[in-house]
Amino acid sequence: MQRVLLYLKGVCMGVADIIPGVSGGTLALILGIYTELVNTIRGLNLAWVAPLWRWLSGGRKDEDRRELIRALERLNLPFLMVLGAGIATAIVVGGLILPGLLERYPEVMRALFFGLILASVPVPFKMIEFRSGAMRAVAAVAVVVGVAVGWVLTNPSTTVEAGLTWKEMESQEQTMRDVVREGPSAWAAEQVYWAPQNEALRLAMDSAYPELELEPPQPGAARDKDAIKARSEVYEELTIPAGTPVQVPQPAPWYIFVVGMIAICAMILPGISGSYLLLILGGYFFVLNALKGVITGLASGSLPLSAGLYVGLFMAGAAIGILSFARVLSWLLERWPVPTLGVLVGLMVGCLRGIWPFQGMEEGSVINVLPPAFDATVVASLGAAIVGAVLVTVLGRIGSAHQAEKGA
């Protein structure tokens, strides 16, 4: 039964990971598995390799087998495997369902997760042990710092300009979608098309398709990832005449490695969304295009070396990043639990900015607004927020009961 419960907790984390603005780390805190998750990731090592080699090469002796089993047990692999299976299931199934719900009912879905996260703030707060007035002051300062960091990170206009180099490609009568994936490109199709470096591309398209009427994005056009992706759909379907040169921007390979190290931290940091970090660091569209380039290349029977290299670098950075950061976070929770938990509480509060249900546009940026009228959408959103809060309460009690059983 405990394995089934752990699997369902993984499903909850996986659902959170695919919702823009929501972090799987938040759900781990709510469900009472946050510390075990961080400590388990921290404890991953290769100490099992030596006993495995001795067991395989030394005649498979019982003492070598027992030593291998002890080394594997210390890794807490059953916990990771069951939790990981739940996360993977949610990502695969939820990836087919949730995007449609977010597109059809954006306010209601954001309200659901806003209520869920807001109601979950007391969870890490209750973990803080106030032993003196000084500790209360330290916790208060830590919360303020966390709120400030979360507020800045969830600002759509906050970006890091990464140095880009331009790679020239020659169209083999491909669509823009194929070109940006094959590059891979750090920009979406619309951005590539209107880049100053691609004047030759625009001239070729005007000559080949005189009836084509495309306008560059207006200065006030939205710059968030969803708006750019929506506008790029038209450009992705365009077929580029054979032999046309296309310039695609790419970041340095080392930068993608670093981006992977940083973005993966969102998995174990409550409140922070990995997609936000990728967008802020300028790697969102590049990693997305590289991944799609690998998938489409393998599906067509080719070996996409360029895209595969970048995906490999990103995954290597992510692996090193999560192992390193988990060690740091686990050490902080053990050594300075009060300020660390205070910052985590602040992050959850500050990052609520990114999941506010009602949004509008101002000078090309997405901003949070108050609803213009108390209509059916507002009522549904309030109901969804209440459902999210109730869900947190139920999950929190399940997590507390599970912790009590383990402590008994």
Helices and strands as residue ranges (DSSP letters): H 2-17, H 24-30, H 34-43, H 49-57, H 62-73, H 77-104, H 106-120, H 122-126, H 133-153, E 164-170, H 176-182, H 189-193, G 196-198, H 199-208, H 225-236, E 245-251, H 253-263, G 264-267, H 274-280, H 284-299, H 305-335, H 337-350, G 351-355, E 359-362, E 365-368, H 376-407
